[in-house]
Amino acid sequence: MSNLFLKDENIMASPPVLGYKVLEFMKDKKVDKISVFDVVDHFKNEKWFNSKNLYFAMFFLFSLDIIDFQQSYIIKSPACSN
């Protein structure tokens, strides 16, 4: 079974840090709804990027009720839209 957090992983590729980067990207674009494809396109050249890391970051944010999904869109929860 995979673990979300490993003691020997790069902290900059951990789900909370990557989730923060996704939320910061949405804040910079001034949107509360963004396509998953736009997020992937923006981060695809980052050193940390791979689908597993992004998946765990999205899972982390979803589990905290910070984001929701609607088809291929990531949507910030109304409580987090400050």
C-alpha positions, 0 to 999 in steps of 0.5 A: 500500500502506498503512503501519503507521507514518507520519511525519506521523501523530498518535502517539496514534493509532499502533498501539502506543499504541492496542494499549496502550489496549486492553490497559489496558482489559482490565486495568481490567476484569480479563479476559483475554478480551473481545469485539471489540464491547465494545472498539469500544463502549468506544472509539467516542467517542474522538477517535482511533477509527476501524475502521482504527486499531483494526484496525492496533492489533489487527494490531500486538498479534497480530504480537507474539503478545500477543493471539489471536483466537477468533471475536469475542473478543480473548484475551491470550496466557498469557505476557502475562496478568500 
